[in-house]
Amino acid sequence: MSGLEDEIGLMAEEAVRVVKDRTGETLDFSEGSLGIVEETLDEASHYFADLPNEEASKLVHWFGCYLLEVGRRNYGGVYLWYEQREQPVLVVGEPEFHVAMITWDKVKGRLSGDTADNVPFFFEGFARRAQNAEAGTRALYV
């Protein structure tokens, strides 16, 4: 495992812990678990704006990394650092195709109350593209 992969895994486990502590539900890194994540982010969106910056960033990173880990565990791939947005990106399919996903912005949008940033819907788009990508495909899900 790379240092970035280790760090993402640890942050994803924090999301698992937070959900277990708050709801008693267990996130299992399946696509089906993203409904629980969506409910959790919806609940947190009611107080997200009042959180200190450090606490708000932790929530974004933990749940963003959980989404990345769901992607990696189900579709493979590698983590890279996306300099332009200062966050990790999951890249699947190399070298035949390149389908990538960054998640922190999406999670922050959802925590900010934007229901259009629906996590299961976002992930479904990435998953479909990763499953059906043809050689030469290049796509980034943001």
N, C-alpha and C positions, 0 to 999 in steps of 0.2 A: 504494500500500500504506500502511496505517496503521502507526504505531509499534508497536502491539500485534501486528499481523500480522507485521511484520518480526522482532520478538523471538521470537514463537512459531516462525517459520520457522528462525531461527538455532538455537534449542534443539532443534528436530526434527532439524536437520542434525548436531547433536552426538550424538544417538541413532544416526544412520546411521554416524557415525565410530566410535563405541564398538563397535557390532556388527561393523563391518568389521575393526577392530583385533583384537577378541577371537576372532571366528569365521571371518573371511574372507568372510562372506556380505554381500550388498548389499541393503539395504532400499530398495525402490523406490516407496514411498508407495501401494502397492496393498493391497487388502484381504487378498490372499494372503500378504503380507509379515508379517501379524500373528501367524502361527504362529511365525516366527523371533523376533519380539518376545516372545511367550509363553515360548519356550524360554530366551531370554536372561534374562527376569525370574525364571524358575524357578531358573536357575543362580545368579543374584545373590541370591536369597532366602536362600541358605545362609550368606551373610556380611553381609547387609544390616544386621542388628541391631548388628554390630560396627563399622560405619562411623561416622566422625565425622558430626555432624549436617549440616554443610555438604555433605559428599560424598553423603550419603543424599538430601538435598534436591535436589541436582543430578540424580541418577538419576531421581527422581520427576518432576521438571520436564522433563527431556529426553524421557523416554519418554511422559509425558503429552502433551507437545506433539507428539510424533510421531503419536500417535493422533488428536489434533485435526487435524493436517495431512492425514492419510489421509482423514478425514471431509470437510474443506474441498475437497480436490482431487477427491474423487469425487462430492460432493453439493452443492458450493457453500457459500454461507453467509457469515456475518460473525462476527468475534470481538468479544466484549464482555468486560468485567471483571465477574465475579460477586462482588460485595462480601461477601455473607454467608459465602462460603467462601474468599475471598481467592485466587481463581484464575481463569484464563480460561475462557470458555464459548464453544462454537461454536453458532450459531443458524442453522438452515436453514429455508427455505420462506416467510419473511416476504415479503409481508404475508398471503398466503393461509392459511398454517398456521405453526406454531412448534414445531419439534422441535429440542431443544437437548441438548448433551452436555458434561459436565465430566469430566475424566479423572484429575486428580492424585490424588484420593482412591482411585480404583480401582487405579491403578498402585501407590500406596503399600501398599494392602491386599495386592496380589499380591506385592510385594517383601517384605512382612512374613510371607509364607508361606501366605496364605489362597488355596488353589486354587479356591475359589468365585469369586474375583475374576478369573476367566479372561478375558483380554483379547479373543481372537477372539469368544467367546460374547457378551460385553458389546457389542462393536462390531456384531455381527450384529443384535442387537436394535435398536440405534440405526438401522442402515442400512435394515432392513425398515420401520421406522416412517417414516423420511425418504422412502423410495420410495413408500409406500402411504398417506401422510397425506391425509386429506380436509380440505376447507376448514374452518377453525375449530379444528382439532386443536391442542392445546397439551400438549407432553410434555417432560419433562426426564429425561435419562439420567445417573445418578450412579453 
